[in-house]
Amino acid sequence: MAIHTEKTPPRPTSARKMNGWLALSPLLVFLLIYLVSSLVARDFYKVPVAAAFIIASAYAMLITRSVDKTDDKISIFSEGAGNRNVLLMIWIFVLAGAFAATAKDIGAIDATVNATLRILPGKLIYAGLFLAACFISMAIGTSVGTIVALVPIAAGIAQETSVGVPFITAVVIGGAFFGDNLSFISDTTVAATKSQGCSMRDKFRVNLWIAAPAAILVAALYVVLGLQVEAVPSVETVNWLGLIPYLLVIGLALAGVNVVTVLAIGIGVNGILGWCTGAYDWIGWMASIGGGIGSMGELIIVSLLAGGMLELIRYNGGLDFIIGALTRRIRGKRGAYFSIAGLVSLVNFCTANNTIAIITVGPLAKDISDKYGLDPRKTASILDTFSCLIQGIIPYGAQMLMASGLAGVSAASIMGYLYYPFALGLLAVLSIVFRFPRRFS
């Protein structure tokens, strides 16, 4: 029986290749639709990102005139959506969602929060809370989850110490972004490393040289500011077994074990702990896995749509055009790194989602990195760091909105106390200017 195979149509020749701005316009359409719709709705999280992507993707197919058949346009789109890097990223998202849900259901988040707060000294409460947020966010891989866990406690500490709620809320937000930027199970880390083709461990090593000095400087500031404080927060009894999942994941990841294997082991360990502690039975474990996978649904769909749309832009010459425009005045590797930083910052500012910004800009960054011989580990770090910087300071980001809602204060009142995101941005700029860490620059 003959098997029919379809091939992607050849790229248009230079004579038929469309105008560069027109080829790039689907990305501009996406940003415009999302930004304008969000401003009209006065809520950046009321407009689904997937809806904006599907409209922009349809537009991208419409303007692809060098291909006559709709089936061929869909084939080009599907080739981008089914790219091996996109699919690998999706499998990791699936496992990360399952791990996070099963860990939460056995009480691992509460255990981590309580264990961290148990050791906080009274006079160093600000620095301790900041370091607690750093550790928790790095362990669970989500800034939003850390904010949900710690902001209510931070608000209580503010009442005990007569310190402004906006200030202490900003302490938690800063620590939350430290972990979001460095965690092995953070979706921003996954997106950044997979788009650049480097390992998470190597990206972590580069990132640590940027994030750690910023965190140390900010922690030192909090030590000075908290010397007059004498309050110690009360916490519930610590379930020390609940620390096992996160400590295991961090340990295996630092040891260089493949992230898919790490997450699979973590899900299995969560199941064993759940059965032993009575948190859930076999059906409950399966339901927890299913719920975690379902929670990643929109991110998975957005990854597919972004991959397909960017492949159409690439096919029409849009990526070549923007890379040429961005790199025309670049003189060396510093300029190339700054162009990548500017791109991801701009997209993050428009979409208010650091993961989506990295997914969107990743292929462009990879091409710029290849053209100028940049280290993919440093490129991945720049993508993640600058997206976290912007996400950490925009008042309409999910993290800021969540924190302000839980603390009962306005997002604008918090912004003036966001010491860590600004320190992270400063160190990131200096890492490009002075080329550190040297080994990866």
C-alpha positions as CSV (number, residue, x, y, z in Angstrom):
1,M,0.0,0.0,0.0
2,A,1.4,3.3,-1.0
3,I,1.9,5.9,1.7
4,H,1.3,9.5,0.8
5,T,3.6,12.0,2.5
6,E,3.2,15.8,2.3
7,K,6.2,18.0,2.1
8,T,6.4,21.6,3.3
9,P,6.3,23.9,0.2
10,P,9.7,25.5,-0.6
11,R,10.4,28.9,0.7
12,P,9.5,31.8,-1.6
13,T,12.4,33.1,-3.8
14,S,13.7,36.6,-3.2
15,A,11.5,37.8,-6.1
16,R,8.3,36.5,-4.5
17,K,9.3,37.1,-0.9
18,M,6.9,39.6,0.8
19,N,7.8,42.9,2.3
20,G,9.6,42.5,5.6
21,W,7.2,44.5,7.7
22,L,4.2,42.6,6.2
23,A,5.9,39.2,6.9
24,L,6.5,40.3,10.5
25,S,3.0,41.8,10.9
26,P,1.3,38.7,12.5
27,L,3.5,39.3,15.6
28,L,2.5,43.0,15.6
29,V,-1.2,42.0,15.1
30,F,-1.0,39.6,18.1
31,L,0.6,42.3,20.3
32,L,-1.9,44.9,19.2
33,I,-5.0,42.7,19.7
34,Y,-3.9,41.6,23.1
35,L,-2.7,45.0,24.3
36,V,-5.7,47.0,23.0
37,S,-8.3,44.4,24.2
38,S,-6.7,44.3,27.6
39,L,-6.7,48.1,27.9
40,V,-10.4,48.2,26.8
41,A,-11.3,45.5,29.3
42,R,-9.1,47.2,32.0
43,D,-7.8,43.8,32.9
44,F,-4.8,42.1,31.3
45,Y,-6.0,38.7,32.4
46,K,-9.5,38.9,31.1
47,V,-8.3,38.5,27.5
48,P,-7.1,34.9,26.8
49,V,-3.6,34.9,25.2
50,A,-4.6,31.9,23.1
51,A,-7.5,33.8,21.5
52,A,-5.1,36.6,20.4
53,F,-2.7,34.0,19.1
54,I,-5.3,32.2,17.0
55,I,-6.5,35.4,15.4
56,A,-2.9,36.4,14.6
57,S,-2.2,32.9,13.3
58,A,-5.2,33.1,11.0
59,Y,-4.0,36.4,9.7
60,A,-0.5,35.0,9.1
61,M,-2.1,32.3,6.9
62,L,-4.1,34.9,5.0
63,I,-1.1,37.0,4.1
64,T,1.0,34.0,3.0
65,R,0.3,34.5,-0.7
66,S,3.3,32.6,-2.0
67,V,1.4,29.4,-1.1
68,D,-1.9,28.8,-3.0
69,K,-3.5,25.9,-1.2
70,T,-4.8,26.2,2.3
71,D,-3.6,22.7,3.1
72,D,-0.1,23.8,2.3
73,K,-0.4,26.8,4.6
74,I,-1.7,24.5,7.4
75,S,1.3,22.2,6.8
76,I,3.7,25.0,7.3
77,F,1.9,26.1,10.5
78,S,1.8,22.5,11.7
79,E,5.5,22.0,11.1
80,G,6.2,24.9,13.4
81,A,3.8,23.8,16.1
82,G,5.2,20.2,15.9
83,N,8.8,21.3,16.1
84,R,10.7,18.9,18.4
85,N,11.8,21.7,20.8
86,V,8.2,22.9,21.1
87,L,6.9,19.4,21.8
88,L,9.7,18.6,24.3
89,M,8.8,21.8,26.1
90,I,5.1,20.7,26.1
91,W,6.0,17.3,27.7
92,I,7.9,19.1,30.4
93,F,5.0,21.5,31.0
94,V,2.7,18.4,31.3
95,L,5.0,16.7,33.9
96,A,5.6,20.0,35.8
97,G,1.9,20.5,36.1
98,A,1.4,17.0,37.4
99,F,4.3,17.3,39.9
100,A,3.1,20.6,41.2
101,A,-0.5,19.4,41.7
102,T,0.5,16.1,43.4
103,A,3.0,17.9,45.7
104,K,0.4,20.5,46.7
105,D,-2.2,17.8,47.5
106,I,0.1,16.1,50.0
107,G,0.7,19.4,51.8
108,A,4.2,20.0,50.4
109,I,3.6,23.8,49.9
110,D,2.3,24.3,53.4
111,A,5.1,22.2,54.8
112,T,7.7,24.3,53.0
113,V,6.2,27.6,54.0
114,N,6.0,26.5,57.7
115,A,9.5,25.0,57.8
116,T,11.0,28.2,56.3
117,L,9.2,30.6,58.6
118,R,10.0,28.5,61.7
119,I,13.6,29.5,61.5
120,L,13.1,33.3,60.9
121,P,14.8,35.4,63.6
122,G,12.9,38.4,65.0
123,K,15.3,41.2,64.2
124,L,16.0,39.8,60.7
125,I,12.4,39.3,59.8
126,Y,12.5,41.2,56.5
127,A,15.6,39.5,55.3
128,G,14.3,36.2,56.6
129,L,11.0,36.6,54.8
130,F,12.8,37.6,51.6
131,L,15.0,34.5,51.8
132,A,12.0,32.3,52.6
133,A,10.3,33.6,49.4
134,C,13.5,32.9,47.5
135,F,13.7,29.3,48.7
136,I,10.0,28.5,48.3
137,S,9.8,30.0,44.8
138,M,12.9,28.1,43.7
139,A,11.5,24.9,45.2
140,I,8.0,25.1,43.7
141,G,9.0,26.9,40.5
142,T,6.2,29.5,40.5
143,S,6.2,33.1,41.7
144,V,2.4,33.2,41.9
145,G,2.3,30.2,44.1
146,T,4.9,31.7,46.4
147,I,2.9,35.0,46.6
148,V,-0.3,33.2,47.4
149,A,1.4,31.2,50.2
150,L,3.4,34.1,51.8
151,V,1.6,37.4,51.2
152,P,-1.2,36.7,53.8
153,I,1.5,35.8,56.3
154,A,3.5,38.9,55.4
155,A,0.4,41.1,55.8
156,G,0.0,39.6,59.4
157,I,3.7,40.4,60.1
158,A,3.1,44.0,58.9
159,Q,0.3,44.4,61.5
160,E,2.6,43.0,64.3
161,T,5.5,45.2,63.4
162,S,3.6,48.4,62.4
163,V,5.4,48.3,59.0
164,G,3.6,49.4,55.9
165,V,1.8,46.5,54.1
166,P,3.1,47.7,50.6
167,F,6.7,47.4,51.8
168,I,6.5,43.9,53.2
169,T,4.4,42.7,50.3
170,A,7.2,43.9,48.0
171,V,9.6,41.9,50.0
172,V,7.7,38.7,49.1
173,I,7.3,39.6,45.5
174,G,11.1,40.2,45.1
175,G,11.9,36.8,46.6
176,A,9.3,35.1,44.5
177,F,10.9,36.3,41.3
178,F,14.4,35.1,42.5
179,G,13.1,31.6,42.4
180,D,11.0,32.0,39.3
181,N,14.2,33.1,37.5
182,L,16.3,30.2,38.8
183,S,14.0,27.2,39.5
184,F,14.6,24.1,37.5
185,I,10.8,23.5,37.3
186,S,9.8,27.1,36.4
187,D,8.1,27.3,33.0
188,T,10.3,30.3,32.1
189,T,13.4,28.2,32.7
190,V,12.0,25.4,30.5
191,A,11.1,27.8,27.7
192,A,14.4,29.7,27.8
193,T,16.6,26.6,27.8
194,K,14.7,24.6,25.3
195,S,14.5,27.5,22.8
196,Q,18.3,28.0,23.0
197,G,19.2,24.3,23.1
198,C,21.1,24.3,26.4
199,S,20.8,22.4,29.7
200,M,19.0,23.8,32.7
201,R,22.0,23.2,34.9
202,D,24.3,25.3,32.7
203,K,21.7,28.1,32.5
204,F,21.4,28.0,36.3
205,R,25.2,28.5,36.6
206,V,25.1,31.6,34.4
207,N,21.9,32.9,36.0
208,L,23.3,32.5,39.5
209,W,26.1,35.0,38.8
210,I,23.5,37.6,38.0
211,A,20.7,36.7,40.5
212,A,22.8,35.9,43.6
213,P,24.7,39.2,43.9
214,A,21.3,41.1,43.4
215,A,19.7,38.9,46.1
216,I,22.7,39.4,48.5
217,L,22.6,43.2,48.1
218,V,18.8,43.3,48.7
219,A,19.0,40.9,51.7
220,A,21.7,43.1,53.2
221,L,19.5,46.1,52.8
222,Y,16.6,44.2,54.5
223,V,18.9,43.3,57.4
224,V,19.7,47.0,58.0
225,L,16.0,48.0,57.7
226,G,14.8,45.2,60.1
227,L,17.2,45.7,63.0
228,Q,14.6,47.4,65.1
229,V,12.0,44.7,64.6
230,E,11.2,42.3,67.4
231,A,8.3,40.2,66.1
232,V,8.4,36.5,65.2
233,P,5.5,35.1,63.2
234,S,3.7,32.1,64.6
235,V,3.4,29.0,62.3
236,E,1.7,25.7,62.4
237,T,3.4,22.4,63.1
238,V,5.8,21.5,60.4
239,N,5.2,18.4,58.4
240,W,8.8,17.6,57.6
241,L,7.9,14.8,55.2
242,G,6.3,17.4,53.0
243,L,9.7,18.8,52.2
244,I,10.9,15.7,50.5
245,P,9.4,16.3,47.0
246,Y,11.0,19.8,46.6
247,L,14.3,18.8,48.1
248,L,14.4,15.8,45.9
249,V,13.7,17.7,42.7
250,I,16.3,20.4,43.5
251,G,18.9,17.8,44.4
252,L,18.3,15.7,41.3
253,A,18.3,18.7,39.0
254,L,21.5,20.1,40.5
255,A,23.0,16.6,40.0
256,G,22.4,17.0,36.2
257,V,19.6,14.4,35.9
258,N,17.3,15.1,32.9
259,V,14.4,17.3,33.8
260,V,11.8,14.8,32.4
261,T,13.3,12.1,34.6
262,V,13.4,14.4,37.6
263,L,9.7,15.3,37.3
264,A,8.7,11.7,36.7
265,I,10.5,10.6,39.8
266,G,9.0,13.5,41.7
267,I,5.4,12.5,40.7
268,G,6.1,8.9,41.8
269,V,7.5,10.0,45.1
270,N,4.5,12.3,45.7
271,G,2.2,9.3,45.0
272,I,4.1,7.1,47.6
273,L,4.1,9.9,50.2
274,G,0.4,10.5,49.5
275,W,-0.5,6.8,50.1
276,C,1.6,6.5,53.2
277,T,0.2,9.7,54.8
278,G,-3.4,9.0,53.7
279,A,-3.5,12.2,51.6
280,Y,-5.0,10.3,48.7
281,D,-5.5,6.8,47.3
282,W,-4.7,5.5,43.8
283,I,-7.7,7.3,42.3
284,G,-6.9,10.5,44.2
285,W,-3.3,10.4,42.9
286,M,-4.6,9.9,39.3
287,A,-7.1,12.7,39.8
288,S,-4.3,15.0,41.1
289,I,-2.1,14.2,38.1
290,G,-5.0,14.9,35.7
291,G,-5.8,18.2,37.4
292,G,-2.2,19.3,37.2
293,I,-2.0,18.5,33.5
294,G,-5.2,20.3,32.9
295,S,-3.9,23.4,34.6
296,M,-1.2,23.6,31.9
297,G,-3.7,23.4,29.1
298,E,-3.7,27.1,28.0
299,L,0.1,27.2,28.2
300,I,0.4,24.1,26.0
301,I,-2.1,25.5,23.4
302,V,-0.3,28.9,23.4
303,S,3.0,27.1,22.8
304,L,1.6,25.3,19.8
305,L,0.0,28.4,18.3
306,A,3.1,30.5,18.9
307,G,5.3,27.8,17.2
308,G,3.0,27.6,14.2
309,M,2.6,31.4,13.8
310,L,6.4,32.0,14.1
311,E,7.0,29.3,11.4
312,L,4.8,31.2,9.0
313,I,6.6,34.4,9.8
314,R,9.9,32.6,9.3
315,Y,8.7,31.1,6.0
316,N,7.7,34.5,4.7
317,G,11.0,36.0,5.6
318,G,9.9,38.0,8.7
319,L,12.5,36.6,11.0
320,D,15.3,37.3,8.5
321,F,13.9,40.9,8.3
322,I,13.7,41.6,12.0
323,I,17.1,40.0,12.7
324,G,18.6,42.2,10.0
325,A,16.9,45.3,11.3
326,L,18.0,44.6,14.9
327,T,21.5,43.6,14.1
328,R,22.3,46.2,11.4
329,R,23.9,48.5,13.9
330,I,25.1,45.9,16.2
331,R,28.8,46.1,16.8
332,G,29.8,42.9,18.6
333,K,28.3,40.5,21.1
334,R,27.3,43.1,23.6
335,G,24.9,44.7,21.1
336,A,23.5,41.3,20.2
337,Y,22.8,40.5,23.9
338,F,21.1,43.9,24.3
339,S,19.0,43.4,21.3
340,I,17.7,40.1,22.7
341,A,17.1,41.7,26.1
342,G,15.2,44.6,24.4
343,L,13.0,42.2,22.4
344,V,11.9,40.0,25.3
345,S,11.4,43.1,27.5
346,L,9.1,44.7,24.9
347,V,7.0,41.6,24.3
348,N,6.7,41.0,28.0
349,F,5.6,44.6,28.6
350,C,2.9,44.1,26.0
351,T,1.7,40.6,27.0
352,A,2.2,40.8,30.8
353,N,3.4,37.2,30.7
354,N,7.1,36.3,31.0
355,T,6.6,32.7,29.7
356,I,4.7,33.8,26.6
357,A,7.4,36.5,26.0
358,I,10.1,33.9,26.1
359,I,8.2,31.5,23.9
360,T,7.5,34.3,21.4
361,V,11.1,35.7,21.3
362,G,13.0,32.4,21.7
363,P,13.4,31.6,18.0
364,L,14.5,35.1,17.2
365,A,17.0,35.0,20.0
366,K,18.3,31.7,18.8
367,D,18.9,33.1,15.3
368,I,20.7,36.2,16.7
369,S,22.7,34.0,19.0
370,D,23.8,31.8,16.1
371,K,24.7,34.7,13.9
372,Y,26.9,36.4,16.4
373,G,28.3,33.3,18.1
374,L,26.8,34.0,21.5
375,D,26.8,31.4,24.2
376,P,23.3,29.8,24.3
377,R,23.6,29.4,28.1
378,K,24.1,33.2,28.5
379,T,21.3,33.9,25.9
380,A,18.9,31.7,27.8
381,S,19.8,33.5,31.0
382,I,19.3,36.9,29.4
383,L,15.9,35.9,28.1
384,D,14.7,34.6,31.5
385,T,16.3,37.5,33.5
386,F,14.9,40.4,31.5
387,S,11.5,38.8,31.2
388,C,11.4,38.4,35.0
389,L,12.6,42.0,35.5
390,I,9.7,43.4,33.4
391,Q,7.1,40.9,34.9
392,G,8.2,41.9,38.4
393,I,7.7,45.7,38.0
394,I,4.6,46.0,35.7
395,P,1.5,46.9,37.9
396,Y,-0.8,44.8,35.6
397,G,1.2,41.5,35.9
398,A,-0.4,38.5,37.5
399,Q,2.0,38.5,40.4
400,M,1.5,42.2,41.3
401,L,-2.3,41.9,40.9
402,M,-2.4,38.7,43.1
403,A,-0.2,40.3,45.8
404,S,-2.1,43.6,45.9
405,G,-5.4,41.7,46.1
406,L,-4.2,39.4,48.9
407,A,-2.6,42.3,50.8
408,G,-5.5,44.7,50.3
409,V,-3.3,47.5,48.8
410,S,-2.9,49.0,45.4
411,A,-0.3,47.7,42.9
412,A,1.0,51.2,42.5
413,S,1.8,51.5,46.2
414,I,4.0,48.4,46.0
415,M,6.1,49.4,43.1
416,G,8.3,51.9,45.0
417,Y,9.6,49.1,47.2
418,L,10.5,46.5,44.6
419,Y,14.2,46.5,45.3
420,Y,15.0,43.1,44.0
421,P,13.6,43.3,40.5
422,F,15.5,46.6,39.9
423,A,18.7,45.1,41.4
424,L,18.3,42.1,39.1
425,G,17.9,44.3,36.1
426,L,21.0,46.4,37.0
427,L,23.1,43.2,37.5
428,A,21.8,41.8,34.2
429,V,22.8,45.0,32.3
430,L,26.3,44.9,34.0
431,S,26.7,41.2,33.1
432,I,26.4,42.2,29.4
433,V,28.6,45.3,29.6
434,F,31.4,43.7,31.6
435,R,30.9,40.2,30.2
436,F,30.4,38.2,33.3
437,P,30.5,35.3,34.1
438,R,33.5,35.2,31.7
439,R,33.3,31.5,31.1
440,F,29.9,31.9,29.5
441,S,30.4,35.2,27.8
